[in-house]
Amino acid sequence: MGCALIERIVASVALAVALSSCSQPPSGHPSERSTHTLSELCEFPREFFQSQFEVAEIAATVVIGKPMEAPINAGNGCLYTAEGASVHGYLGTISISRGHGENSLSTAEGMPSRYIEVDGFSVAMYINPIPEFRDPETAHPSYTLNVEIDNWTGELTFEGGNDAGARAGADMLVRMVQSLKG
């Protein structure tokens, strides 16, 4: 098993552990729960991943073993993979959660590299370190973007980051949180 595959599996397991620790149900106030499903969450960034990686077929799976028809609640995430000519395997993840702080699903570490403004919201952009086993001359780092809107936090991590991908991802992430938070 290659080091890159092991790294991706470890990242997926870490996200699953973070998501499973967020089992606190949302309160009964209508603005604090979503009426949308995990299927809608997993579908939302599909076009972003297809465009970013130039692949037509992408598999999305719920990180925690919940059915796709389950409602979005405290912590939810999807993992994306593809098999195509230019890319093979792990592409990234998306998540949404109610609240922040200890309920946050964020995997970002350190200070953001910068902020991307989208429709009045500041999306934090983190450039993740390139693993030691990868060639820094040819490898592109993964990027993590996160935003908080009306006490809902959305996060997108994608492989092979670049500024154009970060901008497109930030736009999609803001739309996603606005659409799925209620």
C-alpha positions in Angstrom: 0.0 0.0 0.0 1.5 3.4 -1.0 2.2 6.2 1.4 -0.2 8.5 -0.3 -3.0 6.0 0.1 -2.2 5.4 3.7 -2.2 9.2 4.3 -5.7 9.5 2.8 -7.0 6.6 4.8 -5.6 8.2 8.0 -7.2 11.5 7.1 -10.6 9.8 6.4 -10.4 8.0 9.8 -9.6 11.2 11.6 -12.6 12.9 10.0 -14.8 10.0 10.9 -13.6 10.1 14.6 -14.3 13.9 14.7 -17.7 13.4 13.2 -18.7 10.6 15.5 -17.7 12.7 18.5 -20.3 15.3 17.4 -23.4 13.2 18.3 -25.1 16.0 20.3 -28.5 16.5 18.6 -29.5 20.0 17.6 -32.0 21.8 19.9 -35.6 22.1 18.9 -35.5 25.6 17.6 -36.2 25.5 13.9 -33.2 27.7 13.0 -30.9 25.2 14.8 -31.7 22.2 12.7 -31.6 21.4 9.0 -34.5 20.0 7.0 -32.0 18.7 4.4 -30.5 15.2 4.0 -27.0 13.7 3.9 -27.7 13.0 0.2 -28.1 16.7 -0.4 -24.9 17.4 1.5 -22.9 14.8 -0.5 -24.4 16.0 -3.8 -23.7 19.7 -3.3 -19.9 19.8 -4.1 -20.0 17.1 -6.8 -19.7 19.7 -9.6 -16.8 21.4 -7.8 -14.9 18.1 -7.5 -15.7 17.2 -11.2 -14.4 20.5 -12.4 -11.4 20.7 -10.1 -10.1 17.2 -11.0 -11.5 17.1 -14.6 -13.3 13.7 -14.0 -16.9 12.8 -14.8 -17.5 10.0 -12.3 -17.1 10.7 -8.6 -18.1 8.5 -5.7 -19.4 10.2 -2.6 -19.8 8.3 0.7 -21.0 9.4 4.1 -18.1 9.4 6.5 -20.1 8.0 9.4 -22.2 5.0 8.4 -25.5 6.8 8.2 -28.0 6.3 5.4 -28.0 9.0 2.7 -31.7 9.7 3.6 -30.8 10.7 7.2 -31.3 14.3 8.0 -28.3 16.6 8.5 -27.8 17.2 12.3 -24.9 17.8 14.6 -22.0 16.5 12.5 -22.1 15.3 9.0 -19.5 14.7 6.3 -18.9 13.1 2.9 -15.7 11.7 1.3 -15.1 11.9 -2.4 -13.1 9.5 -4.6 -12.6 9.1 -8.4 -11.0 6.9 -10.9 -10.0 8.7 -14.1 -7.2 9.5 -16.5 -5.7 12.3 -14.5 -6.7 11.4 -11.0 -7.0 8.2 -9.1 -8.4 7.8 -5.5 -9.1 10.3 -2.8 -10.2 13.8 -3.8 -11.4 15.4 -0.6 -14.1 15.9 2.0 -17.0 18.2 2.8 -18.7 18.7 6.2 -21.3 20.8 7.8 -22.1 21.2 11.5 -24.2 23.3 13.9 -22.1 25.5 16.2 -18.4 25.9 16.6 -15.7 25.4 19.2 -16.0 21.9 20.6 -18.8 21.0 18.2 -16.7 22.0 15.2 -15.6 19.4 12.7 -12.6 21.4 11.6 -9.5 19.5 10.7 -7.6 22.8 9.9 -4.5 23.5 12.0 -2.7 26.8 12.7 -3.6 30.1 11.3 -5.3 30.6 7.9 -3.1 31.5 5.0 -5.6 34.1 4.0 -9.3 34.8 3.8 -11.5 34.7 0.7 -14.5 37.1 0.7 -17.7 35.6 -0.7 -21.0 37.5 -0.5 -19.9 39.3 2.7 -18.6 36.1 4.4 -14.9 35.4 5.2 -13.8 31.9 4.2 -10.6 30.9 6.0 -8.1 29.2 3.7 -5.5 26.8 5.1 -2.7 25.3 3.0 -1.9 21.9 4.5 1.8 20.9 4.6 3.0 18.5 1.9 3.8 15.2 3.5 7.5 14.4 3.8 7.3 11.4 1.4 6.1 13.6 -1.4 8.3 15.5 -3.7 7.8 19.2 -2.8 8.8 20.2 -6.4 5.9 18.3 -8.0 3.3 17.8 -5.3 0.5 20.3 -4.6 -0.7 20.7 -1.1 -4.2 20.0 0.0 -6.3 23.0 0.9 -8.9 23.3 3.7 -11.5 26.0 3.5 -14.0 26.8 6.3 -16.7 29.3 6.9 -19.3 30.0 9.6 -22.7 31.3 8.7 -25.6 31.8 11.2 -23.8 29.5 13.6 -23.4 26.7 11.0 -19.8 25.7 10.0 -18.9 24.3 6.6 -15.6 22.8 5.7 -14.1 21.7 2.4 -10.8 19.9 2.0 -9.5 19.1 -1.4 -6.2 17.6 -2.8 -4.0 19.5 -5.3 -4.9 22.9 -4.1 -4.4 26.1 -6.0 -5.8 29.7 -5.9 -8.4 29.1 -8.6 -9.6 26.0 -6.8 -9.7 27.8 -3.5 -11.9 30.6 -5.0 -14.3 28.1 -6.6 -14.4 26.0 -3.5 -15.1 29.1 -1.3 -18.0 30.1 -3.5 -19.4 26.6 -3.4 -18.9 26.3 0.4 -20.8 29.6 1.1 -23.7 28.5 -1.2 -23.8 25.1 0.5 -24.0 26.4 4.1 -26.6 29.0 3.1 -28.7 26.3 1.4 -28.4 23.4 3.8 -28.4 25.2 7.2 -32.1 25.5 7.4 
